[in-house]
Amino acid sequence: MSEENQGSSALSEQGTISISSRELGPLLDVLPDALVIVNQQGTIVLVNKQAEKIFGYTQAELQGQTIEKLIPQRFRQLHVAHRQHYSKAPRTRPMGLGLQLYGTRKDGSEFPVDISLRPLQLDDQPHVIAAIRDVTAQRRAQRERMQQLQQIQRQSEIINLAYDAILIRDPIGRVLFWNHGAERLYGWSTQEALGRIANTLLKTRFPDGKATVNDDLEQKGKWEGELIHSDRNGNMLIVESRQVLVRDQATNEPSAVLEINRDVTERHRQEQKQQAVHAETLARLSFLREVLDALPNGIQIVYGPKARLLLANRATHRMWGAYWKQDQPMEDFLKQHNIHVLDANQQEMALSSFATLRAARKGETVLYHQETIRQPDGTSLPVLVNAIPVRKKQADISFLLQSDTESVEQQQLAIVVYQDVTPLKEAEYLKDEFIGIVAHELRTPLAVLMGYADTLLVQSARGHGAPLADWQQDALQDIKQATERLVTLTDGLLDVTRLQAGRLLLHCTATDLDALVQRVASHLQQTTSQHQLEVHLHTPAAIVYMDPQRIDQVLTNLIENAIKYSPQGGPIWIKVRTNPEQQTAIVSVQDRGIGIPKRQQGQIFGRFMRADNAQAWGITGTGLGLYLCRQLVERHKGQLWFESEEGVGSTFFMSLPLLSLRDEETSPPTTSAN
């Protein structure tokens, strides 16, 4: 045993050691620990070089000082009491008792220490020798070990909280770790799984072969893919597996494989269902396209305020005379191919007036809208357009679009049907020609008949000629009224033929609309005693550039209808107002009559169209009045529409553009329909 070990052994024996200062001095410096000898009063008598080193004091600085000089200030008072208690019953106290002890260096810094105490007879006087060891490094290592243990424990807890199955296996495949997720997924507890061969336990099936997995782990250090496992009950599971090879840092040999498995069985089932639904949807879509392509009418589905194309059949491209690409806005398509859309008067239509745009932008249902398509080669194709908005909850057709389907689902959809009415137009032209000839030929005999009836009635009233019996007077009145109705009918038919042929002339001039409304209302008030015509005018007067005779004809027809279709009498409100934003004058005629049935409101502006309830009330008419009114108003670049509820009444609105200074300077006094 070395000298140091002999010294340590001497100091480590139980009991009090008796030695002289001369003998002890050389021995202190060879021992590895810092040694401090104090007397019963706590005064430092001797220190070795190790004590000088760890505390930073020289022996001269420490001799004569109390031992509390080497103790932090906060513990000094308590230490004095402990020291006095120890002096009364000195005993050996070894190191390693787990006490949290601290020393103070000369620079004031504190450090952890471990201290052993032993009674000592020095020069026959009782002393205490303290062996002091700086345990800063040990405490740091201990803290690091504790932190590592806590981190491992936290990681283990986190891994166990993971929903995925996480297992670690050694190089030959035995399970070393098995988390709670693995217990939930496979059904085996940790105790049951540890030590078992993982692939045997789970009956692993490798879609690409086990060798592929092992090669990737060996060469790349990781592998990802799908595996087929079986749980404890024999149920097949499809897992998404991610595996990482762990190597020993010293030898670089494989030490373990970390495997994380996620159950994707249900996802696979759902994907298979979706694939089946998608295949069925594609089949139905293919069948739908075949059906639509076989139809003679152009059918298209558009969405959004720009009317982007979602679906179109072959007839649509044939009617436009060009191919309309999917998802292309309607305006861009028309400009690209130089296609123009004309109204019933063969005038260029504003984009906002297109039936397609009205349905796609405003959700408006447009039925039987007449348009003419002027194709890129100049060919004109008359069509009848029906545009119907589709509510989002009624149908899900976003799968038809190959781009962003979410944008489709958030916008208005519309189904638009274009019907080629070229054959109908030709038949209609022949019919109009025939009607025009008949109406023209009827005018002369009707004039003669009405003239004779008027003459007989007037002469009889003046007492000229043979007196007429009452039944003869009634017969002449019936003849006159029937002739007047025929004259009205023939005039209407002639106007229709002029409109269709484009031969109706408008003699426009700046006209006070308020004065015209007052004049027409005052004249028609004289024809009825059951109705009260109330006129409300806007100030200042609304000046409109129009044909006063034709607008007189429209107003007369609207007010006469309000009178005629209010058989029980009552008030009729006639209002004139202006819309400064749109620069229009609006005339409304409101009654509390029989109204128009909802199912017939879409056709009420058609030729020879009369509501069923009018016939039930015995109200006569030709069915041409509203058709002519709308045509005349539209030729003035205005609009005619209505609101009606059966049994409550109707309100008809007519809007006409207000006269601007430019109109007054540049517009000619006479304009043609074309």
Secondary structure as UniProt FT lines:
FT   HELIX           3..12
FT   STRAND          17..19
FT   HELIX           21..30
FT   STRAND          34..39
FT   TURN            40..41
FT   STRAND          43..47
FT   HELIX           49..55
FT   HELIX           59..62
FT   TURN            63..64
FT   HELIX           67..70
FT   HELIX           73..88
FT   STRAND          101..104
FT   TURN            106..107
FT   STRAND          110..122
FT   TURN            123..124
FT   STRAND          125..134
FT   HELIX           136..161
FT   STRAND          165..169
FT   TURN            171..172
FT   STRAND          174..178
FT   HELIX           180..186
FT   HELIX           190..193
FT   TURN            194..195
FT   HELIX           198..202
FT   TURN            207..208
FT   HELIX           210..220
FT   STRAND          222..230
FT   TURN            232..233
FT   STRAND          236..247
FT   TURN            249..251
FT   STRAND          254..263
FT   HELIX           265..294
FT   STRAND          298..303
FT   TURN            304..307
FT   STRAND          308..312
FT   HELIX           314..320
FT   TURN            326..327
FT   HELIX           330..337
FT   STRAND          340..342
FT   TURN            344..345
FT   HELIX           351..353
FT   HELIX           355..362
FT   STRAND          366..374
FT   TURN            376..377
FT   STRAND          380..390
FT   TURN            392..394
FT   HELIX           398..400
FT   HELIX           405..409
FT   STRAND          413..420
FT   HELIX           422..461
FT   TURN            462..463
FT   HELIX           470..501
FT   STRAND          505..506
FT   STRAND          509..512
FT   HELIX           513..525
FT   TURN            526..527
FT   STRAND          531..536
FT   STRAND          543..546
FT   HELIX           548..564
FT   TURN            567..568
FT   STRAND          570..579
FT   TURN            580..583
FT   STRAND          584..590
FT   HELIX           598..603
FT   TURN            604..605
FT   TURN            607..608
FT   HELIX           612..616
FT   TURN            617..618
FT   HELIX           625..635
FT   TURN            636..637
FT   STRAND          639..645
FT   TURN            646..648
FT   STRAND          649..658
FT   HELIX           661..666
FT   STRAND          671..672
//
